[in-house]
Amino acid sequence: MAKIPVTVLTGFLGSGKTTLVNHILTANHGHRIAVIENEFGEIPIDNALVLGGDEKIIEMSNGCCLCCTARTDLIEILQSLLRRRERFDRILIETSGMADPNPVAQTFFVDDEVSSAFALDAIVTLVDARHVESHLKEGEHDGVGGQVSNQIAFADRIVLNKIDLVTEPEIEDLRRQLRSVNATADILTSSYGSVDLDDILGINAFDLNRTVAADPDWLEDDAHHHDPTLESVSIELGYPLDRAAFEQWLTALLAERGDDLYRFKGILAFDRKTVLQGVHRIYELTDAGEWGAQPPVSKLVLIGRNLDRTELTDTVSRCSLAAAGR
């Protein structure tokens, strides 16, 4: 049987990976896609943010990112998917924004069963056009700049996302910066992750020989680094929140700590279920419908530097309807 093609979707925190996953799953392309998701945090949120999140979605939420997970975890998931092979014809792996794509890619060459059944089709890296320049300037090897550079350098396709937030001259300058990090990958542009799927799926772009030629020890290299100062704070509140009070709290937090908040997202229990997505000082709240029989629970994840879990939990809890006098 033909090997099952696998696309690895990577990109730094807030680059738009889940938005692109939604675009892929809802587009009229005829593919049956199994999605493996990995989150950096204690509370799984991304699965709830993916449209049509049914049996196609497999979560790897272990409080860490995929490249730090024992490789056997991913291998076991891939092996379990083989037992349901008739339900899909390709796989999409959405990594955490903290992930190094190298160990993920290596998985498809170090296990005999996996390598015989799956073919790594491409590494697709999303780039946040609004924030990538400042992230790249954080140039420490094990810091944010090193992580962002590595994700870009290892890409077979680069999607420069959120171009609606920058100007045309800025886009051209960003193209030059990306090309200085990766001289060969095609660079696509998008807003809200809207790209031609023929440009990222089934493109047969990953070349093992080229990769090994550039780094002869690539398959044996397990070293990968993350910014040790970045941490994740997860908050879960089992009561309704007052939207006005929450937005006032968030606005004050971002005004004071926006540079340190690389990513924040959540599902919030206002009068209606509401999705929060944010990067640094930019955020949006999107209506997600009625709660129905599901009890209203707010789940919030913040990723950044010098985050005080107790303080954040205490202050956001004051946004409850009871505290707001409603």
Buried (B, 14 or more C-beta within 10 A) or exposed (E): EEEBBBBBBBBBBBBBBBBBBBBBBEBEEEBEBBBBBBBBBBBBBBBBBBEEBEEBBBBBBBEBBBBBBEBEBBBEBBBEBEEEEEEBBBBBBBBBBBBBBBBBBBBBBBBEEBBEBBBBBBBBBBBBBBBBBBBBEBEEEEBBBBBBBBBBBBBBBBBBBBBEEBEEEBBEEBBEEBBEBBEEBBBBBBBEBBBEBEBBBBBEBBBEEEBEEEEEEBBEEEEBEBBEEBBBBBBEBEBBBBBEBBBEBBEEBBEEBBEBBBBBBBBBBBBEBBBBBBBBEBBEBEEBEEBEEEEBBBBBBBBBBEBEEEEBBEEBBBBBBEEBEE
